C-alpha cells in the first residue's frame, strides 16, 4: 500500500486518527472508503465520510459515539450506523460486508467480510478505493481494482458484468459521475449498462428508489447534461413510458438553472426545486400521463400537483401569453393558480427569448405588488359585505396590475365611481 499526502482539514484528520486508534485497540481495522477517498484525489475533499470496519461495525459505532459524545442510529439489517458528532457532522460507519441480490433491483442481503470483498461489492472502481486508518498504516491506499488509474484517465468503470443487473440504480449513478467529473463511461461498462437497459431491469426497481436517483441528478451542478445523456442511452422510457427528452425540453434544459436562479433572487420560493427539472421529462404532457407517472415514482402530493398542473397547461398556455397585447391581469389569471415550480419551468421553456423576458418582468412586478383595495376598504366606503366583494376585489386588482391607477388613493376613487351608486 502506498501513502499519499492529502490536504485534509486538521479537525478531520484528527478524527480519522482517533477512529484508527479505537479500531486498533479493539483488534479491528478501520478504513475510510468510497466517495471521500475519490474526492481527495480530485482535490475536492468533502465532509461526508464513510468508515468501514473489519469487525463489528455496529459495536464500533457505539464505542465511537461514546468516545466523542455523539448520537448514534443503527441499521442492524445492513450492519451500518450513523454517528452524528458535535462540531463535525454525520459519519457513516459500516461493517465490511459482501452483498447478494435475490433478484435484480431488490435490496441486497448482506454478510460480514473483509475489506477486499467489501470494495468488490461497490458500484465503480473510482468508488472502490480505501485509505487505512490504522496507526501503522495511516492513509495508505488500498486500490485493488485500479480505481486511481481510472480516475486519472477519466473513466467510469464497473467492477463486473452483473453490476447493473444486481442494482439498476447504478445506471443513474454512472451517468451522474460521468457528467459531474467530465469523464466517460468505459466501453465495456457502457455495453453492460445498455444490456441492462434493453432487458428492462429498471422496471424492477421501486418507484421511490428511482425518484431518489433522479432527484440526485437534479441536484448536480449541471443536471441538463445528465438528462440529455439519459435520453441518449434510452434510459428514461424504461422508468415510465411517459418519460423522455422531447425536442421542446431539449431547448428548455439550458435555461432551467437560470430560471431557478431568477426565482431565488426574486424571492419566489420553490418548495421542490427538483420538480422544475422533472417537468422537462414529460414526453407527452397529459392528465393521464402525469397521474401514471406520479403513481410509478410515488410522488408526494405536492410533487403530484406540480406534474398535473404542468400537464394541463404546457405548452398550450404560450398561445395566450405570447401576444404583444396580453394584459398583466390576463397573465395573472393564467399563471397565479399554478405552483411556483410550474411557473419557473414555463419561464425556462418559453419558446422565445422575448417571452422569457416578458415573464421575468411579470414575475418581478406581481411578486412585489400588494392589492391596494381590501375588504375593509369596501366596507368603509359603504359597500355591504356579500358575494360582490370577491368580484370587486378581483376587478380592482386587475385594474391595478394593468396600470389604470397609480396609487391607493386613485384606486379607492375608481372603486367609488365604479361600484358605489
N, C-alpha and C positions, 0 to 999 in steps of 0.2 A: 504494500500500500504506500502511496506517495502522499506527502504532506504538502499542503498549499497554504499560502498566505492570503487571507481574505480581510477585507475591510468590514469587520463586524463591530457594531457598537459595543462599547465596553460592558454595558449592563447585560446585553445579550450573551456576550462571550463568558461573562462571569456566571450567568445562569447555566449555560451549557456545561461549564466545568463542574459545577455543583451536581448536575444531573449525572455526569460521567462518574464522579466520585461516589455518589449514592449507589449507582448500579454496581460499581466495583466492590463497595463494602458489602453488598448483598450477594456477591459472587455471580453477578449478571453482567451483560454487556449492553450498552445503550448506544444508539446511533440517531443522528438527525438525518432524515431521508426526504426524497421527493422534491417538491417544488422549491423548498428553501435552499436545497443544495444546488439545484439547477440555476436558480436566480442569483446565487452567489457568484457562479462562474459568468453569468451575464452582467455582473456588476450592478445588479438592481435588488439588493437584499430587502426582503420583506419581513414582516413581523409574524406571519403565520408559520409556526414551526411545528413539524411533525416529528415525534420521537418514537422510535421502535425499540423495544426491549427484548433481548433474547432471555426469556424467563417468564415471570408473571407480571404482565403489564398492568393489570388491574390493581394488584397489591402495590406495585411500584408507584402508580399514580397516587394512591392513598398516602404512601410514605412521603412522596414529593409534596403533596398538598399540606401535610402536617409540618414538614420542614420549612415551607415557605409561607405558612399561614394563609393557605389558599382554600378555595372551594373546589370540589370535585364532583363530576357527574359521570357515572359509569354506564356503559352499554355492554352488559355481560355477554349478549349473544355474539358480538363481534370481537370481544376482548379488547375494547377500546374505552378510553376515558377522556374527558375534557377537564383540564385543570385551569382555573382562572386565577392568575397570580396577581396580587395587588401591585399596581405601579408598572405592570408589564403587559398583561393581557392574557389571551387564550393560548393554551398549549394542548395539542392533541397527543395523547400517549396511547400506544398500541402494543399488544403482544405480537412478536414476529409470528407470521402465520402463512399458511397456504390457503387457497380458496378453490372450491369446486362448485360447478353450476349444475343443478338438477336439470335445467332446461335453459335455452337461450333467453336472455332478458330477465331471468329470475335473480333475486338477491342471492349472494353466494353463501355456501356453508363453509365455515372456517375451522381450521385445526392448527395447533401450535407447530411452529417450525423454527428453523434457523434463519439468519439474515439473508442468506443466498436465496432460499426458497421464497422468502418474503419479497425480495426485489423482483424475482421472476414473475410473480403474480401481477405486477403492475402494468399500466397501460402501454407506456412507451419507454424506450431506452433512456431518454433525457430525464425521465422521472424515476429511473431505476438505479440511481446513484445514492450512496450513503457516506456520511462522514462519521468516523468513530469518535465517541466522546470519552473513551476510556483514558485514564490518566497517562498511561504509557504510549498511547497512540492517538492523542487528541488531534482532531481534524485531519486524520489520514483518510484518504479517499478509497472507497470500495466501489469499483466500477466494473462489474463482471461482464457487462453486455455492450460495452463501448459507447455509453451514453455521452461521455465528454467529446469523443471524436465526432459523433453525430451532431452535437451542439455546435462544434467548431465549423462543421461542413453544412450546417443549416438543414438538417434532415429530421423529420418526424418519422420514427421507425417503430413499428410494433414488435413485440417480443416473440410472437408466434402466430401461426396462421389462423388459429381459432379465437384470437383476441376479440374481434368484432362480433363473433358469434356468441361467445361467452357473455359479453357485455356490449350490446349495440350502442349504448350511450357513448362509447369510446369514439364512435364516428363523429359525434359533435365535438368532442374534445380534440380530436385530430385536426379538425378544421379550425377550431379556436386557437390552438397552439400555432398552427401553420401561419395564420394571419397575424396573430399577436407578435410573433418573433420574426415575421417576414422570412420564413423558411419554406420548405416544400415537403409534402408527404412523399416519402421514399417510394420508388416504383413498385416494389413487391407489396409494400404496405397498402398502397392505393388499390392494387389488384384485390387484396383480401377485403378491403373496405367495400369496393364495388360489388364483390361477390356477395357480401352480407346484405348490401342494399337490394340487389336484384332478387335475392332469396327471401326478401321481405321480413327479415328478423326484427326490424324496427317496430313492426306492429305488435310484437310480443312484449314490448316494454310498456309499463304502466304510463298512463297519461300524466300523472304527477311528475314522474322522473323526466319525461320528455319536456314537459313545460319548464322544469327547473333548468334543463340543459339549454333551452332556448333563451331563458332569462339570463343565464350566464353569458351567452353570446351577446345579448343586447347590452350587457354591462361592460363589454370590451371597449377600448378606445375608438375602434373603427368597426362597428358592427356591420356596416354595409358590405365590407369586404367578405366577411364570413357568410353573410346571407347570400351574396352572389355565388360564392364557392359551393354552398349547399345546393343552390339551384343548378349549378354546373354539374355536380355529382349526382343529381337526380334524387336527392335525399328527401326533399320536402313532401312530395306526394305520398311517400311511404309513411309519413307521420299521419297524414289525413289527405283524402283525395281533393279537398278544397284548398290545399296549400300549394303555393308555387311562388314564382317571381315574375308576374306578368310585366308586359312592356312598360305600362304606366308606373309600376312600382320601381322598375329599374331607374326611371327618370327621377322618381321621388327620393330614393335612397340617399343620394349625395346631399340632399337638403334637410334631412331629418335632424341631424345633430345641430345644425344652425337654427332650425325652428325651435328645438328644445331649449337651446341657449337663449334665444329671444324670449321665450316664455319665462325662463328663470329670471332674466334681467328685468322683465316687465312685472315680476312678482305674481305671475299667474301660476298657481300651484298645480302641479301634475302629480296626483297621488300615486299613480302607477306609471312611471316613466317608460318602463319596458314595453307597455302596451302601445306606445306610439309606433314602435318598430313592428310590433305584431300585426298591426293593421295592413302593413305593406305586403304581407304574405297571403292575403285573401285572393285566391286566383280569380274567382267569380263571385263578388260580393252579393249575398242574398240572405234573407232571414233564415232560410233552411240551412245554408252552409254555416252561418255564424252559430246557429243553435247546435249543429252537429259537432263543430269544432270545439265549442265550449264544453260539450259533454266529453269528447275524446280526451281533451287536455285537462279536464277537471278544473276549469277556470273558476275563480271566485265570482260572487255576484257582481262586484264592481267590474271585474275584467270581462265578464259576460256582457254587461251593459255597454261597455266600450265597443266590443266587436259587433253587437247587434245594431247600435246606433250608426256605426261606420257602414255596415252592410246596407242600411236603409237609405243613406244619403249620398254615398260615394259611388260613382263620380258625378251623378246627375245634378247635384247641388251647384256645380260650377256654372251651369247654364243660367242660373238665377243670380249668381254672384258676379259673373263676369261683365255684364253690360255696363257701359260708362254711366248710364243714368240711374243705376240702382241706388236707392237711398240708404243712409245709415240705419234708419229704422227698419227697413226691409231686411238688411243684413242681420240686424239684431234678432228679428223674428225667426230667421233661418238658423242662426248659429247659437243663440242663447240657450235653447233646450239641450244642446249637445255637451257631453263631458269635455273638459279641457283637453284630455288626451286625443279626442276626436278632432277638436278644433286645431290642435297642433299638427296632427297628421294632414288635415285638409290644407293647411298653410304650406307644409312641406311638399305636398303632392300637387300643388297648383299647376295647371297646365302652362302658365306663362309667368315670367318674372314680374310683369305688371300687376297681375292678380295677386301674386305673393306680396308685393309692396302694398297693395290696397288692403289686404287682410291685416298686414302688420300695422298699418295706420288705424284701421278699425279697432283692433285689439287694444292698442295704446289709448285710444280715445274712450272706448267703453269701459276699460278696466279702471280708469281714474274718474269716471263720471258717476255722480250720485244723483238720484232723482231730486229735482228741486221741489216737487209737489208731493206731499204725503197726505194720508187720510185725514190727519188732524187739521191740515190746511183747508181741506174741503169742508170740514165741519165748522171751522172758524168763519168761513165766508157764507155760511148759511145753507149748505147743501146737506140735506138729511142723510144719515147713514143708510146704505142699502146696496142693492145689486149694481147700481150705477157707478159706484166707487171704482170697481176694478176697470170698467170701461174708460172712465175719465182719467184715471191714473195712467193707463196704458197710452191713451191719446196724448196726454201731457208729456210722457216720457218720449214718445215717438217724435213729437214736435221739438222737444229739447235736443234729441240726437240729430235731428235734421237741421238744427240751427235756426229755428223760427223765432227764437228769443235768445237774448244774450246773458240774462241773469235771472235770479229768482223773482225779483220784482216784476219783470216783464212776463214771466211765466204765470204769476198769480193774476195779473191783469188779463192775460189771454184766457185763463180758465173762467174768470168772472164774465167776460164778454161772450164766451162761447157756451157756457153751461148754466149761468145764473140768469133767469128770466126777469 
